[in-house]
Amino acid sequence: MDELEQMFTDWIESISLSSPPPSNIKAFNIGLFETPNGYKAYLIGSKEYDPADDDWACQEDYSPTERYLELPASFVQGKDWQEVENGMVTMIKRYLGLAKDFENNIFTSSVVVTVGFDDGTLVRVN
């Protein structure tokens, strides 16, 4: 497991234990944005999901206490935003393939998980 995968796994496990979402949260979005120091990810959950309209992700019905994850320099260095997004999509797909084996994981009961940059198109990863 590389540094990003370990950080992401630790982040989601911590959220799953410290501030699990209500049972009516059906969709999760892992948003991405650029900062002066690199890139960050954040997690929101929604009671609604509309595959035809990415604005569903603006309906933040769930926002965990540990909302943000700073992406490691080893992952983002020398990459543009599209490479960062593609790398996150690939890593999260792998993670979700294993998540069914994790007890009390917040994603196990979700209908959909998406990833995307703010003001961009969301990519469905499950």
MOQUIPE-V326969 format. One record per helix or strand of 3 or more residues. SS is the DSSP state (helix for helix, strand for strand). FROM is the first residue (numbers start at 1). TO is the last residue. If there is no record, write none. Layout:
# MOQUIPE-V326969
((SS	FROM	TO) (SS	FROM	TO))
This chain:
# MOQUIPE-V326969
((helix	3	18) (strand	27	35) (strand	38	46) (helix	54	58) (strand	68	70) (helix	73	76) (helix	81	99) (strand	112	117))
